[in-house]
Amino acid sequence: MASSPSYARFTPRMALQLAAPHTWPAAVLPCLVAVCAAAVSPSGASVVMACVLLAICVLMQSSVNTFNDYYDFVKGSDSADDDVEESDATLVYNNVNPRSALRLGIGFLAAAFVLGAYVIYHAGWIPLAIGVVGAFFVVVYSAGKTPLSYLPLGEAVSGVVMGGLIPLACYQALTGDMNWIMLLWAVPEVIGVGLIMLTNNTCDIEKDIEAGRRTLPVLIGRDKARTLYHVALGVWIAAVAVLCAVFFPNGAVVLPFMALAAYPPVKALVANPLVPASRIGGMAQICSVNIALGAFYAACIIAQGAVLHL
C-alpha cells in the first residue's frame, strides 16, 4: 500500500505569499476612490466603516490570489519553468500540501463575510448582494471545469467586479446612497484592474496555449494584444483627466503631479514587449501605474471637497 506523501509545514510566510500583497492595489485603490467620494459627499464617511471595507477588499483579493494559485497548481498549469519569482509560486517551489492553500483561500473568503456582517448591520442588504456577486466570481474565476481564467473574459470580469462593483458597494455602505454615478467615477479603476490581467495574460500566451487556455491575448495574438494594451493605457489616463475636469475641477490641480508620477512606469510599459521573460517587470510596472493613477485620482476627489469647504 502506497504511503501518503510527506509534506513540509505550511508556514505563515507561505500564507502571506499566497495572499500576494503586491497585487492588493487592485482591491485597495477602488476602495480608496469610493472612500474619497463618500468623504466629500453630504453624508461624509465613517473611518471605522472605511477600515472594515478596506479589510474586506484585501481579504477578497487574497482569496482570489490563493484560489488561482491552488487551481493552477493542481491542474499543472504552473511549473518551475515559468518566468515567476519563487515568492509568487509558493506551491511550485515548496513541498506543502496544496489543500492547505485551498483551506487558506476559503478562510480568506469566510473572514471577508464575517467582517461583512458589520457592514450589513449598518448599511443593509445591498452591500451583501454585491458581495455575493463578487464572491461568486472569486470562485468561478479559478474553479470549475472551465474557469473564467481559461476564457477571453478575465480582463472584463476582473475589471468590472473589482474596479466597478467594489467602489459601488463601498460608496453605498459608507453613505447609504446607491448612487449609480459611482460606476462612472470608477471607470479608471475598471480599466486599471483589467490591464493587470491583460499584462499577465499577454506575457503568458505560450504557457496558456500549452495549458489549453483561450484568453483574449491567446485569441488575438501578442501583436494585437499589445496594440489593445497601448490603446487601453491611453484611454485610462484620459478617463482620469476627463472625470477630474468634469466632476472634480477644483481638484484637477493634482493632474500635473499625477503625470510626473505615472510617466516613468507608463513609458516602461509601452516599451515592454510583454513576453514571458518580461513578465515580472511588466507586473511591477502595471501595479506602479495603478498606484500612481489611482492615488492621484483619489487625491483629486478629496481636493475637490477640500476646496469646496474652504
C-alpha positions in Angstrom: 0.0 0.0 0.0 1.5 3.4 -1.0 2.3 5.7 1.8 0.9 9.2 2.0 3.2 12.0 0.6 5.3 13.7 3.2 4.7 17.5 3.1 6.6 20.3 4.7 5.0 22.6 7.2 2.7 25.3 5.8 4.1 28.5 7.3 2.6 32.0 7.8 5.2 33.3 5.3 3.8 30.9 2.7 0.3 32.1 3.5 1.4 35.7 3.0 3.0 34.8 -0.3 -0.2 33.2 -1.5 -2.2 36.3 -0.4 0.2 38.2 -2.8 0.3 41.7 -1.2 1.9 43.1 -4.3 -1.5 42.6 -6.1 -3.5 44.4 -3.3 -3.6 47.7 -5.1 -6.2 46.2 -7.4 -8.5 46.0 -4.4 -7.2 48.9 -2.2 -7.4 51.6 -4.9 -11.1 51.0 -6.0 -12.0 51.1 -2.3 -9.9 54.3 -1.8 -11.7 56.1 -4.6 -15.1 55.2 -3.1 -14.0 56.3 0.4 -12.8 59.7 -1.0 -16.0 60.1 -3.0 -18.0 59.3 0.1 -15.9 61.6 2.3 -16.8 64.7 0.1 -20.5 63.8 -0.1 -23.0 65.5 2.2 -23.2 62.4 4.4 -19.5 62.0 4.9 -17.7 58.7 5.6 -17.1 56.7 8.8 -13.4 55.9 9.4 -14.4 52.6 11.1 -16.6 51.6 8.2 -13.9 52.6 5.7 -11.3 50.4 7.5 -13.7 47.4 7.6 -14.4 47.8 3.9 -10.7 48.0 3.1 -10.1 44.8 5.1 -12.9 43.0 3.2 -11.5 44.1 -0.1 -8.0 42.9 0.8 -9.3 39.6 2.0 -11.3 39.1 -1.2 -8.3 39.8 -3.3 -6.2 37.5 -1.2 -8.8 34.8 -1.7 -8.7 35.3 -5.5 -4.9 35.0 -5.5 -4.9 31.9 -3.3 -7.6 30.1 -5.2 -5.9 30.9 -8.5 -2.5 29.5 -7.3 -4.2 26.4 -5.9 -6.1 25.5 -9.1 -3.2 26.4 -11.4 -1.0 24.1 -9.4 -3.4 21.1 -9.2 -4.1 21.4 -12.9 -0.4 21.5 -13.7 -0.6 25.0 -15.3 2.2 26.3 -13.0 5.7 25.0 -13.1 9.3 25.9 -12.2 9.9 26.7 -15.9 7.6 29.7 -15.8 9.0 33.2 -15.5 7.9 33.9 -12.0 9.6 34.7 -8.7 9.8 31.9 -6.1 7.7 34.1 -3.8 5.0 34.2 -6.5 4.8 30.5 -6.9 4.6 29.1 -3.4 3.1 25.7 -4.2 5.6 25.2 -7.0 8.7 25.8 -5.0 7.6 24.4 -1.6 6.7 20.9 -0.8 3.5 21.7 1.0 0.1 20.2 0.9 -1.9 22.1 -1.8 -5.1 21.6 0.3 -3.6 23.9 2.8 -3.8 26.6 0.2 -7.4 25.7 -0.6 -8.3 26.0 3.1 -6.5 29.3 3.3 -8.5 30.7 0.3 -11.7 29.6 1.9 -10.6 31.1 5.2 -9.9 34.5 3.5 -13.4 34.4 1.9 -15.0 33.4 5.2 -13.2 36.2 7.1 -14.4 38.7 4.5 -18.0 37.7 5.1 -17.6 37.8 8.9 -16.5 41.4 8.6 -19.3 41.9 6.1 -21.8 41.3 9.0 -20.7 44.6 10.4 -21.3 46.3 7.1 -24.7 44.6 6.7 -25.8 45.7 10.2 -25.1 49.3 9.4 -25.8 49.6 5.7 -28.4 46.9 4.9 -28.6 44.1 2.4 -27.3 46.0 -0.7 -23.6 45.6 0.1 -24.3 41.9 0.9 -25.9 41.4 -2.5 -23.0 43.0 -4.3 -20.6 41.0 -2.1 -22.3 37.7 -3.0 -21.9 38.6 -6.7 -18.2 39.3 -6.1 -17.7 36.1 -4.1 -19.3 34.1 -6.9 -16.8 35.5 -9.4 -14.0 34.9 -7.0 -14.8 31.2 -7.1 -15.7 30.7 -10.7 -12.7 32.6 -11.9 -10.4 29.7 -10.9 -12.6 26.8 -10.0 -14.8 24.5 -12.1 -14.3 22.5 -15.3 -13.9 25.7 -17.4 -13.0 28.6 -15.1 -13.2 32.2 -16.3 -9.4 32.4 -16.3 -9.5 29.9 -19.2 -11.8 32.1 -21.3 -11.4 35.5 -23.1 -13.4 37.1 -20.2 -10.8 37.5 -17.5 -9.9 41.2 -18.2 -13.5 42.3 -18.4 -14.8 40.3 -15.4 -11.9 41.3 -13.1 -12.2 44.9 -14.2 -15.9 45.2 -13.7 -16.1 43.2 -10.5 -13.1 44.7 -8.7 -12.8 48.0 -10.4 -16.6 48.7 -10.6 -18.5 46.7 -8.0 -16.1 47.4 -5.2 -16.4 51.2 -5.4 -20.2 50.9 -5.9 -20.6 48.7 -2.8 -18.2 50.7 -0.7 -19.9 54.0 -1.6 -23.3 52.6 -0.7 -22.1 51.2 2.6 -20.5 54.5 3.6 -23.2 56.9 2.5 -26.4 54.8 2.4 -26.9 56.1 -1.2 -27.0 53.6 -4.1 -25.6 56.2 -6.5 -25.0 54.7 -9.9 -22.8 57.6 -10.9 -20.1 55.8 -8.8 -19.8 53.3 -11.6 -18.9 56.2 -14.0 -16.4 57.6 -11.5 -15.0 54.0 -11.2 -14.2 53.7 -14.9 -10.4 54.4 -14.4 -10.3 51.6 -11.8 -12.2 49.2 -14.1 -9.5 49.8 -16.8 -6.6 49.7 -14.4 -7.7 46.3 -12.9 -8.4 44.9 -16.4 -4.9 45.9 -17.5 -3.3 44.0 -14.7 -5.0 40.9 -16.1 -4.1 41.8 -19.6 -0.4 42.2 -18.6 -0.3 38.8 -17.1 -2.2 37.1 -19.9 -0.2 38.7 -22.7 3.1 37.6 -21.1 1.7 34.1 -20.6 0.4 33.4 -24.1 2.7 30.5 -24.7 2.1 29.0 -21.3 -1.7 29.4 -21.7 -1.8 27.8 -25.1 0.0 24.8 -23.6 -2.5 24.7 -20.7 -5.5 24.9 -23.1 -6.5 28.4 -22.1 -8.2 30.6 -24.6 -7.6 34.0 -23.0 -8.1 37.2 -25.0 -4.3 37.5 -25.9 -4.2 33.9 -27.0 -7.1 34.5 -29.4 -5.8 37.8 -30.9 -2.1 37.2 -30.7 0.7 39.2 -29.0 0.9 42.0 -31.6 -2.8 42.8 -31.4 -2.8 42.4 -27.7 0.0 44.9 -27.3 -1.9 47.4 -29.6 -5.0 46.9 -27.4 -2.8 47.4 -24.3 -1.4 50.7 -25.5 -4.9 52.0 -26.5 -6.2 51.0 -23.1 -3.4 52.8 -21.4 -4.2 56.0 -23.2 -7.9 55.7 -22.5 -7.2 55.0 -18.8 -5.1 58.2 -18.5 -7.7 60.2 -20.5 -10.5 58.9 -18.3 -8.8 60.1 -15.1 -8.2 63.6 -16.7 -11.7 63.9 -18.1 -13.5 62.8 -14.9 -11.4 65.1 -12.8 -12.1 68.0 -15.2 -15.8 67.4 -15.4 -16.8 66.2 -11.9 -13.9 67.4 -9.7 -12.5 70.5 -11.4 -11.2 72.1 -8.2 -9.1 69.0 -7.6 -7.6 69.0 -11.1 -4.6 70.8 -9.7 -3.2 67.3 -8.8 -3.2 66.2 -12.5 0.3 67.6 -13.4 1.7 65.8 -10.3 -0.1 62.6 -11.4 1.6 62.9 -14.9 5.0 63.2 -13.3 4.5 60.2 -11.1 2.9 58.0 -13.8 5.2 58.9 -16.7 8.2 56.5 -15.8 6.2 53.3 -15.3 3.9 54.2 -18.3 6.9 54.7 -20.5 8.3 51.4 -19.3 5.1 49.6 -20.0 4.8 51.0 -23.6 8.3 49.7 -24.2 7.7 46.3 -22.6 7.4 43.5 -25.2 5.1 41.6 -22.8 6.8 38.3 -23.3 7.5 35.6 -20.7 10.9 37.0 -19.9 9.5 40.4 -19.1 6.5 39.2 -17.1 8.0 40.1 -13.7 8.9 43.6 -14.8 5.6 44.1 -16.5 3.6 43.2 -13.5 5.6 45.5 -11.3 5.1 48.3 -13.8 1.4 47.9 -14.2 1.0 47.8 -10.4 3.0 51.0 -10.2 0.8 52.7 -12.7 -2.3 51.6 -10.8 -0.9 53.1 -7.7 0.1 56.4 -9.4 -3.2 57.0 -11.3 -5.4 55.6 -8.5 -3.8 57.5 -5.7 -3.8 60.8 -7.6 -7.4 60.3 -8.8 -8.4 59.8 -5.2 -6.4 62.9 -4.2 -8.3 64.9 -6.9 -11.6 63.9 -5.4 -10.5 64.8 -1.9 -9.1 68.1 -3.1 -12.4 68.9 -4.7 -14.1 68.5 -1.4 -11.4 70.4 0.5 -11.7 73.5 -1.8 -15.5 73.5 -1.6 -15.3 73.6 2.2 -12.8 76.4 2.4 
